[in-house]
Amino acid sequence: MTAKTKFKITGMHCTSCAMNIDGELEDTEGVKEANTNYAKALTEVEFDTDKMTQDKIVAIIKKVGYTAQPIDK
């Protein structure tokens, strides 16, 4: 099953930061697509719920050097 979740990102300084987040997430098994918007300080991640969780996504973003928090719909 797939899910889409938006995350509020803090710590980005430019569009390259957004590209770093997208690249790291999309290289991770279980993440189908990541779309980070620097101007809005948001990322939307589509992922396979059998292989990936919101907590793991937050940890991946933290590993790249940023802070993420899921946004409840």
HTML snippet that shows the backbone in 3Dmol.js (N, CA, C, O; Angstrom):
<script src="https://3Dmol.org/build/3Dmol-min.js"></script>
<div id="view" style="width:600px;height:400px;position:relative"></div>
<script>
const pdb = `
ATOM      1  N   MET A   1       0.839  -1.175   0.000  1.00  0.00           N
ATOM      2  CA  MET A   1       0.000   0.000   0.000  1.00  0.00           C
ATOM      3  C   MET A   1       0.890   1.246   0.000  1.00  0.00           C
ATOM      4  O   MET A   1       1.945   1.265   0.633  1.00  0.00           O
ATOM      5  N   THR A   2       0.458   2.266  -0.706  1.00  0.00           N
ATOM      6  CA  THR A   2       1.228   3.504  -0.717  1.00  0.00           C
ATOM      7  C   THR A   2       0.490   4.603   0.043  1.00  0.00           C
ATOM      8  O   THR A   2      -0.735   4.594   0.162  1.00  0.00           O
ATOM      9  N   ALA A   3       1.270   5.538   0.545  1.00  0.00           N
ATOM     10  CA  ALA A   3       0.718   6.687   1.258  1.00  0.00           C
ATOM     11  C   ALA A   3       1.492   7.915   0.823  1.00  0.00           C
ATOM     12  O   ALA A   3       2.631   7.819   0.367  1.00  0.00           O
ATOM     13  N   LYS A   4       0.858   9.077   0.968  1.00  0.00           N
ATOM     14  CA  LYS A   4       1.514  10.359   0.720  1.00  0.00           C
ATOM     15  C   LYS A   4       1.406  11.180   1.982  1.00  0.00           C
ATOM     16  O   LYS A   4       0.326  11.317   2.557  1.00  0.00           O
ATOM     17  N   THR A   5       2.532  11.725   2.411  1.00  0.00           N
ATOM     18  CA  THR A   5       2.555  12.559   3.614  1.00  0.00           C
ATOM     19  C   THR A   5       3.372  13.799   3.337  1.00  0.00           C
ATOM     20  O   THR A   5       4.401  13.740   2.664  1.00  0.00           O
ATOM     21  N   LYS A   6       2.907  14.935   3.863  1.00  0.00           N
ATOM     22  CA  LYS A   6       3.664  16.176   3.786  1.00  0.00           C
ATOM     23  C   LYS A   6       4.415  16.373   5.099  1.00  0.00           C
ATOM     24  O   LYS A   6       3.919  16.044   6.177  1.00  0.00           O
ATOM     25  N   PHE A   7       5.615  16.915   4.980  1.00  0.00           N
ATOM     26  CA  PHE A   7       6.460  17.187   6.133  1.00  0.00           C
ATOM     27  C   PHE A   7       6.912  18.643   6.091  1.00  0.00           C
ATOM     28  O   PHE A   7       7.296  19.149   5.037  1.00  0.00           O
ATOM     29  N   LYS A   8       6.864  19.306   7.230  1.00  0.00           N
ATOM     30  CA  LYS A   8       7.418  20.652   7.380  1.00  0.00           C
ATOM     31  C   LYS A   8       8.915  20.491   7.599  1.00  0.00           C
ATOM     32  O   LYS A   8       9.342  19.719   8.458  1.00  0.00           O
ATOM     33  N   ILE A   9       9.719  21.224   6.815  1.00  0.00           N
ATOM     34  CA  ILE A   9      11.172  21.108   6.881  1.00  0.00           C
ATOM     35  C   ILE A   9      11.754  22.398   7.452  1.00  0.00           C
ATOM     36  O   ILE A   9      11.363  23.491   7.042  1.00  0.00           O
ATOM     37  N   THR A  10      12.677  22.277   8.385  1.00  0.00           N
ATOM     38  CA  THR A  10      13.407  23.437   8.874  1.00  0.00           C
ATOM     39  C   THR A  10      14.896  23.218   8.648  1.00  0.00           C
ATOM     40  O   THR A  10      15.393  22.093   8.697  1.00  0.00           O
ATOM     41  N   GLY A  11      15.589  24.313   8.400  1.00  0.00           N
ATOM     42  CA  GLY A  11      17.027  24.247   8.210  1.00  0.00           C
ATOM     43  C   GLY A  11      17.485  24.375   6.768  1.00  0.00           C
ATOM     44  O   GLY A  11      18.688  24.400   6.510  1.00  0.00           O
ATOM     45  N   MET A  12      16.550  24.460   5.810  1.00  0.00           N
ATOM     46  CA  MET A  12      16.954  24.627   4.418  1.00  0.00           C
ATOM     47  C   MET A  12      17.369  26.075   4.177  1.00  0.00           C
ATOM     48  O   MET A  12      16.765  27.003   4.715  1.00  0.00           O
ATOM     49  N   HIS A  13      18.414  26.260   3.356  1.00  0.00           N
ATOM     50  CA  HIS A  13      18.917  27.599   3.064  1.00  0.00           C
ATOM     51  C   HIS A  13      18.792  27.965   1.588  1.00  0.00           C
ATOM     52  O   HIS A  13      18.921  29.136   1.231  1.00  0.00           O
ATOM     53  N   CYS A  14      18.542  26.971   0.721  1.00  0.00           N
ATOM     54  CA  CYS A  14      18.481  27.243  -0.716  1.00  0.00           C
ATOM     55  C   CYS A  14      17.824  26.059  -1.432  1.00  0.00           C
ATOM     56  O   CYS A  14      17.482  25.054  -0.809  1.00  0.00           O
ATOM     57  N   THR A  15      17.657  26.194  -2.739  1.00  0.00           N
ATOM     58  CA  THR A  15      17.026  25.115  -3.504  1.00  0.00           C
ATOM     59  C   THR A  15      17.905  23.867  -3.558  1.00  0.00           C
ATOM     60  O   THR A  15      17.395  22.760  -3.727  1.00  0.00           O
ATOM     61  N   SER A  16      19.207  24.034  -3.418  1.00  0.00           N
ATOM     62  CA  SER A  16      20.088  22.859  -3.385  1.00  0.00           C
ATOM     63  C   SER A  16      19.784  21.991  -2.167  1.00  0.00           C
ATOM     64  O   SER A  16      19.892  20.766  -2.230  1.00  0.00           O
ATOM     65  N   CYS A  17      19.409  22.620  -1.071  1.00  0.00           N
ATOM     66  CA  CYS A  17      19.002  21.866   0.123  1.00  0.00           C
ATOM     67  C   CYS A  17      17.815  20.963  -0.213  1.00  0.00           C
ATOM     68  O   CYS A  17      17.786  19.791   0.160  1.00  0.00           O
ATOM     69  N   ALA A  18      16.842  21.530  -0.920  1.00  0.00           N
ATOM     70  CA  ALA A  18      15.654  20.761  -1.311  1.00  0.00           C
ATOM     71  C   ALA A  18      16.041  19.595  -2.220  1.00  0.00           C
ATOM     72  O   ALA A  18      15.508  18.493  -2.085  1.00  0.00           O
ATOM     73  N   MET A  19      16.965  19.840  -3.141  1.00  0.00           N
ATOM     74  CA  MET A  19      17.403  18.771  -4.039  1.00  0.00           C
ATOM     75  C   MET A  19      18.142  17.677  -3.276  1.00  0.00           C
ATOM     76  O   MET A  19      18.019  16.500  -3.616  1.00  0.00           O
ATOM     77  N   ASN A  20      18.910  18.047  -2.247  1.00  0.00           N
ATOM     78  CA  ASN A  20      19.601  17.045  -1.420  1.00  0.00           C
ATOM     79  C   ASN A  20      18.605  16.145  -0.707  1.00  0.00           C
ATOM     80  O   ASN A  20      18.794  14.930  -0.643  1.00  0.00           O
ATOM     81  N   ILE A  21      17.545  16.739  -0.170  1.00  0.00           N
ATOM     82  CA  ILE A  21      16.511  15.958   0.520  1.00  0.00           C
ATOM     83  C   ILE A  21      15.841  15.002  -0.460  1.00  0.00           C
ATOM     84  O   ILE A  21      15.695  13.813  -0.177  1.00  0.00           O
ATOM     85  N   ASP A  22      15.433  15.531  -1.619  1.00  0.00           N
ATOM     86  CA  ASP A  22      14.776  14.682  -2.623  1.00  0.00           C
ATOM     87  C   ASP A  22      15.669  13.526  -3.038  1.00  0.00           C
ATOM     88  O   ASP A  22      15.217  12.385  -3.127  1.00  0.00           O
ATOM     89  N   GLY A  23      16.935  13.821  -3.292  1.00  0.00           N
ATOM     90  CA  GLY A  23      17.854  12.786  -3.750  1.00  0.00           C
ATOM     91  C   GLY A  23      18.038  11.681  -2.722  1.00  0.00           C
ATOM     92  O   GLY A  23      18.014  10.497  -3.057  1.00  0.00           O
ATOM     93  N   GLU A  24      18.220  12.074  -1.474  1.00  0.00           N
ATOM     94  CA  GLU A  24      18.417  11.080  -0.416  1.00  0.00           C
ATOM     95  C   GLU A  24      17.172  10.219  -0.238  1.00  0.00           C
ATOM     96  O   GLU A  24      17.269   8.999  -0.104  1.00  0.00           O
ATOM     97  N   LEU A  25      16.000  10.857  -0.238  1.00  0.00           N
ATOM     98  CA  LEU A  25      14.763  10.094  -0.066  1.00  0.00           C
ATOM     99  C   LEU A  25      14.518   9.159  -1.241  1.00  0.00           C
ATOM    100  O   LEU A  25      14.178   7.993  -1.042  1.00  0.00           O
ATOM    101  N   GLU A  26      14.685   9.656  -2.458  1.00  0.00           N
ATOM    102  CA  GLU A  26      14.380   8.845  -3.641  1.00  0.00           C
ATOM    103  C   GLU A  26      15.375   7.704  -3.834  1.00  0.00           C
ATOM    104  O   GLU A  26      15.080   6.742  -4.543  1.00  0.00           O
ATOM    105  N   ASP A  27      16.540   7.799  -3.216  1.00  0.00           N
ATOM    106  CA  ASP A  27      17.513   6.704  -3.267  1.00  0.00           C
ATOM    107  C   ASP A  27      17.248   5.638  -2.207  1.00  0.00           C
ATOM    108  O   ASP A  27      17.981   4.653  -2.119  1.00  0.00           O
ATOM    109  N   THR A  28      16.209   5.829  -1.408  1.00  0.00           N
ATOM    110  CA  THR A  28      15.890   4.917  -0.319  1.00  0.00           C
ATOM    111  C   THR A  28      14.783   3.957  -0.744  1.00  0.00           C
ATOM    112  O   THR A  28      13.751   4.369  -1.273  1.00  0.00           O
ATOM    113  N   GLU A  29      15.019   2.668  -0.501  1.00  0.00           N
ATOM    114  CA  GLU A  29      14.011   1.667  -0.839  1.00  0.00           C
ATOM    115  C   GLU A  29      12.726   1.942  -0.057  1.00  0.00           C
ATOM    116  O   GLU A  29      12.755   2.173   1.152  1.00  0.00           O
ATOM    117  N   GLY A  30      11.619   1.913  -0.761  1.00  0.00           N
ATOM    118  CA  GLY A  30      10.321   2.147  -0.140  1.00  0.00           C
ATOM    119  C   GLY A  30       9.771   3.531  -0.432  1.00  0.00           C
ATOM    120  O   GLY A  30       8.573   3.770  -0.279  1.00  0.00           O
ATOM    121  N   VAL A  31      10.647   4.454  -0.857  1.00  0.00           N
ATOM    122  CA  VAL A  31      10.181   5.796  -1.234  1.00  0.00           C
ATOM    123  C   VAL A  31       9.966   5.814  -2.736  1.00  0.00           C
ATOM    124  O   VAL A  31      10.889   5.551  -3.507  1.00  0.00           O
ATOM    125  N   LYS A  32       8.746   6.124  -3.147  1.00  0.00           N
ATOM    126  CA  LYS A  32       8.425   6.157  -4.567  1.00  0.00           C
ATOM    127  C   LYS A  32       8.738   7.521  -5.176  1.00  0.00           C
ATOM    128  O   LYS A  32       9.249   7.601  -6.293  1.00  0.00           O
ATOM    129  N   GLU A  33       8.433   8.594  -4.444  1.00  0.00           N
ATOM    130  CA  GLU A  33       8.669   9.941  -4.960  1.00  0.00           C
ATOM    131  C   GLU A  33       8.782  10.928  -3.804  1.00  0.00           C
ATOM    132  O   GLU A  33       8.099  10.802  -2.787  1.00  0.00           O
ATOM    133  N   ALA A  34       9.657  11.908  -3.982  1.00  0.00           N
ATOM    134  CA  ALA A  34       9.792  12.987  -3.004  1.00  0.00           C
ATOM    135  C   ALA A  34       9.792  14.302  -3.770  1.00  0.00           C
ATOM    136  O   ALA A  34      10.445  14.430  -4.805  1.00  0.00           O
ATOM    137  N   ASN A  35       9.058  15.270  -3.256  1.00  0.00           N
ATOM    138  CA  ASN A  35       8.982  16.576  -3.896  1.00  0.00           C
ATOM    139  C   ASN A  35       9.117  17.640  -2.817  1.00  0.00           C
ATOM    140  O   ASN A  35       8.168  17.921  -2.084  1.00  0.00           O
ATOM    141  N   THR A  36      10.301  18.228  -2.728  1.00  0.00           N
ATOM    142  CA  THR A  36      10.579  19.227  -1.704  1.00  0.00           C
ATOM    143  C   THR A  36      10.516  20.616  -2.304  1.00  0.00           C
ATOM    144  O   THR A  36      11.092  20.877  -3.360  1.00  0.00           O
ATOM    145  N   ASN A  37       9.808  21.509  -1.619  1.00  0.00           N
ATOM    146  CA  ASN A  37       9.663  22.896  -2.058  1.00  0.00           C
ATOM    147  C   ASN A  37      10.368  23.801  -1.055  1.00  0.00           C
ATOM    148  O   ASN A  37       9.920  23.961   0.080  1.00  0.00           O
ATOM    149  N   TYR A  38      11.479  24.389  -1.493  1.00  0.00           N
ATOM    150  CA  TYR A  38      12.260  25.258  -0.607  1.00  0.00           C
ATOM    151  C   TYR A  38      11.443  26.455  -0.145  1.00  0.00           C
ATOM    152  O   TYR A  38      11.449  26.775   1.044  1.00  0.00           O
ATOM    153  N   ALA A  39      10.742  27.122  -1.054  1.00  0.00           N
ATOM    154  CA  ALA A  39      10.001  28.344  -0.724  1.00  0.00           C
ATOM    155  C   ALA A  39       8.914  28.096   0.329  1.00  0.00           C
ATOM    156  O   ALA A  39       8.656  28.951   1.176  1.00  0.00           O
ATOM    157  N   LYS A  40       8.289  26.933   0.267  1.00  0.00           N
ATOM    158  CA  LYS A  40       7.226  26.596   1.222  1.00  0.00           C
ATOM    159  C   LYS A  40       7.744  25.827   2.435  1.00  0.00           C
ATOM    160  O   LYS A  40       7.001  25.597   3.388  1.00  0.00           O
ATOM    161  N   ALA A  41       9.018  25.427   2.402  1.00  0.00           N
ATOM    162  CA  ALA A  41       9.634  24.631   3.471  1.00  0.00           C
ATOM    163  C   ALA A  41       8.844  23.351   3.737  1.00  0.00           C
ATOM    164  O   ALA A  41       8.604  22.973   4.883  1.00  0.00           O
ATOM    165  N   LEU A  42       8.449  22.696   2.645  1.00  0.00           N
ATOM    166  CA  LEU A  42       7.664  21.466   2.727  1.00  0.00           C
ATOM    167  C   LEU A  42       8.263  20.405   1.814  1.00  0.00           C
ATOM    168  O   LEU A  42       8.899  20.713   0.807  1.00  0.00           O
ATOM    169  N   THR A  43       8.046  19.154   2.189  1.00  0.00           N
ATOM    170  CA  THR A  43       8.309  18.058   1.274  1.00  0.00           C
ATOM    171  C   THR A  43       7.100  17.129   1.307  1.00  0.00           C
ATOM    172  O   THR A  43       6.505  16.902   2.360  1.00  0.00           O
ATOM    173  N   GLU A  44       6.751  16.603   0.158  1.00  0.00           N
ATOM    174  CA  GLU A  44       5.680  15.618   0.072  1.00  0.00           C
ATOM    175  C   GLU A  44       6.316  14.313  -0.392  1.00  0.00           C
ATOM    176  O   GLU A  44       7.010  14.274  -1.408  1.00  0.00           O
ATOM    177  N   VAL A  45       6.074  13.264   0.353  1.00  0.00           N
ATOM    178  CA  VAL A  45       6.719  11.982   0.083  1.00  0.00           C
ATOM    179  C   VAL A  45       5.651  10.925  -0.153  1.00  0.00           C
ATOM    180  O   VAL A  45       4.733  10.752   0.648  1.00  0.00           O
ATOM    181  N   GLU A  46       5.793  10.221  -1.276  1.00  0.00           N
ATOM    182  CA  GLU A  46       4.943   9.058  -1.555  1.00  0.00           C
ATOM    183  C   GLU A  46       5.792   7.830  -1.258  1.00  0.00           C
ATOM    184  O   GLU A  46       6.903   7.688  -1.769  1.00  0.00           O
ATOM    185  N   PHE A  47       5.249   6.938  -0.420  1.00  0.00           N
ATOM    186  CA  PHE A  47       6.055   5.803   0.017  1.00  0.00           C
ATOM    187  C   PHE A  47       5.210   4.545   0.178  1.00  0.00           C
ATOM    188  O   PHE A  47       3.988   4.598   0.316  1.00  0.00           O
ATOM    189  N   ASP A  48       5.905   3.414   0.155  1.00  0.00           N
ATOM    190  CA  ASP A  48       5.300   2.103   0.345  1.00  0.00           C
ATOM    191  C   ASP A  48       5.240   1.845   1.851  1.00  0.00           C
ATOM    192  O   ASP A  48       6.277   1.752   2.507  1.00  0.00           O
ATOM    193  N   THR A  49       4.049   1.732   2.389  1.00  0.00           N
ATOM    194  CA  THR A  49       3.882   1.584   3.837  1.00  0.00           C
ATOM    195  C   THR A  49       4.388   0.244   4.356  1.00  0.00           C
ATOM    196  O   THR A  49       4.560   0.081   5.564  1.00  0.00           O
ATOM    197  N   ASP A  50       4.628  -0.713   3.476  1.00  0.00           N
ATOM    198  CA  ASP A  50       5.192  -1.992   3.906  1.00  0.00           C
ATOM    199  C   ASP A  50       6.702  -1.890   4.143  1.00  0.00           C
ATOM    200  O   ASP A  50       7.271  -2.695   4.880  1.00  0.00           O
ATOM    201  N   LYS A  51       7.349  -0.900   3.518  1.00  0.00           N
ATOM    202  CA  LYS A  51       8.807  -0.780   3.601  1.00  0.00           C
ATOM    203  C   LYS A  51       9.282   0.490   4.288  1.00  0.00           C
ATOM    204  O   LYS A  51      10.452   0.587   4.661  1.00  0.00           O
ATOM    205  N   MET A  52       8.397   1.464   4.463  1.00  0.00           N
ATOM    206  CA  MET A  52       8.812   2.780   4.953  1.00  0.00           C
ATOM    207  C   MET A  52       7.757   3.322   5.906  1.00  0.00           C
ATOM    208  O   MET A  52       6.567   3.044   5.762  1.00  0.00           O
ATOM    209  N   THR A  53       8.220   4.109   6.894  1.00  0.00           N
ATOM    210  CA  THR A  53       7.307   4.758   7.839  1.00  0.00           C
ATOM    211  C   THR A  53       7.628   6.254   7.881  1.00  0.00           C
ATOM    212  O   THR A  53       8.671   6.694   7.397  1.00  0.00           O
ATOM    213  N   GLN A  54       6.719   7.015   8.467  1.00  0.00           N
ATOM    214  CA  GLN A  54       6.962   8.448   8.641  1.00  0.00           C
ATOM    215  C   GLN A  54       8.198   8.680   9.511  1.00  0.00           C
ATOM    216  O   GLN A  54       8.991   9.580   9.232  1.00  0.00           O
ATOM    217  N   ASP A  55       8.364   7.884  10.549  1.00  0.00           N
ATOM    218  CA  ASP A  55       9.523   8.038  11.434  1.00  0.00           C
ATOM    219  C   ASP A  55      10.832   7.804  10.685  1.00  0.00           C
ATOM    220  O   ASP A  55      11.816   8.505  10.925  1.00  0.00           O
ATOM    221  N   LYS A  56      10.852   6.833   9.789  1.00  0.00           N
ATOM    222  CA  LYS A  56      12.056   6.566   9.003  1.00  0.00           C
ATOM    223  C   LYS A  56      12.345   7.733   8.059  1.00  0.00           C
ATOM    224  O   LYS A  56      13.503   8.100   7.859  1.00  0.00           O
ATOM    225  N   ILE A  57      11.293   8.317   7.479  1.00  0.00           N
ATOM    226  CA  ILE A  57      11.472   9.465   6.591  1.00  0.00           C
ATOM    227  C   ILE A  57      12.068  10.640   7.365  1.00  0.00           C
ATOM    228  O   ILE A  57      12.987  11.303   6.883  1.00  0.00           O
ATOM    229  N   VAL A  58      11.547  10.895   8.558  1.00  0.00           N
ATOM    230  CA  VAL A  58      12.089  11.964   9.410  1.00  0.00           C
ATOM    231  C   VAL A  58      13.564  11.700   9.707  1.00  0.00           C
ATOM    232  O   VAL A  58      14.374  12.626   9.681  1.00  0.00           O
ATOM    233  N   ALA A  59      13.916  10.452   9.988  1.00  0.00           N
ATOM    234  CA  ALA A  59      15.307  10.096  10.290  1.00  0.00           C
ATOM    235  C   ALA A  59      16.220  10.306   9.080  1.00  0.00           C
ATOM    236  O   ALA A  59      17.355  10.759   9.229  1.00  0.00           O
ATOM    237  N   ILE A  60      15.732   9.982   7.897  1.00  0.00           N
ATOM    238  CA  ILE A  60      16.523  10.180   6.671  1.00  0.00           C
ATOM    239  C   ILE A  60      16.779  11.665   6.451  1.00  0.00           C
ATOM    240  O   ILE A  60      17.897  12.063   6.126  1.00  0.00           O
ATOM    241  N   ILE A  61      15.751  12.480   6.626  1.00  0.00           N
ATOM    242  CA  ILE A  61      15.894  13.926   6.445  1.00  0.00           C
ATOM    243  C   ILE A  61      16.859  14.491   7.497  1.00  0.00           C
ATOM    244  O   ILE A  61      17.657  15.379   7.199  1.00  0.00           O
ATOM    245  N   LYS A  62      16.782  13.978   8.710  1.00  0.00           N
ATOM    246  CA  LYS A  62      17.690  14.424   9.775  1.00  0.00           C
ATOM    247  C   LYS A  62      19.137  14.058   9.428  1.00  0.00           C
ATOM    248  O   LYS A  62      20.055  14.835   9.688  1.00  0.00           O
ATOM    249  N   LYS A  63      19.335  12.874   8.841  1.00  0.00           N
ATOM    250  CA  LYS A  63      20.668  12.424   8.458  1.00  0.00           C
ATOM    251  C   LYS A  63      21.302  13.375   7.430  1.00  0.00           C
ATOM    252  O   LYS A  63      22.520  13.553   7.408  1.00  0.00           O
ATOM    253  N   VAL A  64      20.468  13.975   6.589  1.00  0.00           N
ATOM    254  CA  VAL A  64      20.956  14.909   5.571  1.00  0.00           C
ATOM    255  C   VAL A  64      21.236  16.284   6.182  1.00  0.00           C
ATOM    256  O   VAL A  64      21.916  17.107   5.570  1.00  0.00           O
ATOM    257  N   GLY A  65      20.713  16.535   7.391  1.00  0.00           N
ATOM    258  CA  GLY A  65      21.031  17.778   8.077  1.00  0.00           C
ATOM    259  C   GLY A  65      19.871  18.729   8.318  1.00  0.00           C
ATOM    260  O   GLY A  65      20.078  19.903   8.623  1.00  0.00           O
ATOM    261  N   TYR A  66      18.652  18.224   8.181  1.00  0.00           N
ATOM    262  CA  TYR A  66      17.475  19.078   8.338  1.00  0.00           C
ATOM    263  C   TYR A  66      16.514  18.454   9.346  1.00  0.00           C
ATOM    264  O   TYR A  66      16.656  17.292   9.726  1.00  0.00           O
ATOM    265  N   THR A  67      15.545  19.239   9.766  1.00  0.00           N
ATOM    266  CA  THR A  67      14.532  18.745  10.688  1.00  0.00           C
ATOM    267  C   THR A  67      13.217  18.631   9.948  1.00  0.00           C
ATOM    268  O   THR A  67      12.864  19.511   9.163  1.00  0.00           O
ATOM    269  N   ALA A  68      12.486  17.548  10.192  1.00  0.00           N
ATOM    270  CA  ALA A  68      11.198  17.331   9.531  1.00  0.00           C
ATOM    271  C   ALA A  68      10.144  16.948  10.542  1.00  0.00           C
ATOM    272  O   ALA A  68      10.426  16.288  11.543  1.00  0.00           O
ATOM    273  N   GLN A  69       8.937  17.368  10.268  1.00  0.00           N
ATOM    274  CA  GLN A  69       7.804  17.021  11.103  1.00  0.00           C
ATOM    275  C   GLN A  69       6.605  16.751  10.205  1.00  0.00           C
ATOM    276  O   GLN A  69       6.274  17.583   9.360  1.00  0.00           O
ATOM    277  N   PRO A  70       5.947  15.605  10.367  1.00  0.00           N
ATOM    278  CA  PRO A  70       4.766  15.328   9.538  1.00  0.00           C
ATOM    279  C   PRO A  70       3.679  16.366   9.788  1.00  0.00           C
ATOM    280  O   PRO A  70       3.498  16.844  10.908  1.00  0.00           O
ATOM    281  N   ILE A  71       2.964  16.702   8.728  1.00  0.00           N
ATOM    282  CA  ILE A  71       1.841  17.628   8.829  1.00  0.00           C
ATOM    283  C   ILE A  71       0.564  16.820   8.745  1.00  0.00           C
ATOM    284  O   ILE A  71       0.333  16.110   7.766  1.00  0.00           O
ATOM    285  N   ASP A  72      -0.269  16.926   9.772  1.00  0.00           N
ATOM    286  CA  ASP A  72      -1.546  16.221   9.764  1.00  0.00           C
ATOM    287  C   ASP A  72      -2.484  16.890   8.785  1.00  0.00           C
ATOM    288  O   ASP A  72      -2.554  18.116   8.695  1.00  0.00           O
ATOM    289  N   LYS A  73      -3.212  16.047   8.045  1.00  0.00           N
ATOM    290  CA  LYS A  73      -4.157  16.581   7.062  1.00  0.00           C
ATOM    291  C   LYS A  73      -5.461  16.932   7.702  1.00  0.00           C
ATOM    292  O   LYS A  73      -6.377  17.396   7.022  1.00  0.00           O
TER     293      LYS A  73
END
`;
const viewer = $3Dmol.createViewer("view");
viewer.addModel(pdb, "pdb");
viewer.setStyle({}, {cartoon: {color: "spectrum"}});
viewer.zoomTo();
viewer.render();
</script>
